[in-house]
């Protein structure tokens, strides 16, 4: 059962991450020096979107 939970976390879509989850993923990628990956760039874009929506309300 633990494997299915890990698989579910791994396959979670970027647009469903909370701001905290996004930050954790970004930090993990920065530690592993994967800042040039497409996934990292998409996380950054999503973080900016979340910041823009929270400031415009």
C-alpha positions in Angstrom: 0.0 0.0 0.0 2.9 2.4 0.6 4.0 2.0 -3.0 0.6 3.1 -4.3 0.7 6.2 -2.1 4.2 7.0 -3.3 3.1 6.5 -6.9 0.1 8.8 -6.4 2.4 11.5 -5.0 4.8 11.1 -7.8 2.1 11.5 -10.5 0.4 14.5 -8.9 -0.2 17.2 -11.4 1.6 20.5 -11.0 -1.6 22.5 -11.0 -2.9 20.6 -8.0 0.1 21.3 -5.8 -0.3 23.8 -2.9 2.2 26.6 -2.5 4.0 24.7 0.2 4.3 21.5 -1.9 5.6 23.6 -4.8 8.2 25.1 -2.7 9.4 21.8 -1.4 9.6 20.3 -4.9 11.6 23.4 -6.1 14.0 23.1 -3.2 14.5 19.4 -3.8 15.3 20.0 -7.5 17.7 22.9 -6.5 19.5 20.6 -4.1 19.9 17.9 -6.7 21.1 20.5 -9.2 18.2 19.9 -11.7 17.4 23.6 -12.2 17.7 23.3 -16.0 15.0 20.6 -16.2 11.6 21.2 -17.9 9.9 20.0 -14.7 11.7 22.7 -12.6 10.7 25.4 -15.1 7.1 24.3 -15.0 7.1 24.4 -11.2 8.5 27.9 -11.3 5.8 29.0 -13.7 3.1 27.5 -11.5 4.6 29.2 -8.4 4.4 32.6 -10.1 0.8 31.9 -11.1 -0.1 31.1 -7.5 1.6 34.3 -6.3 -0.2 36.4 -8.9 -3.6 35.0 -8.0 -3.1 35.4 -4.2 -2.0 39.1 -4.6 -4.8 40.1 -7.0 -7.7 38.9 -4.6 
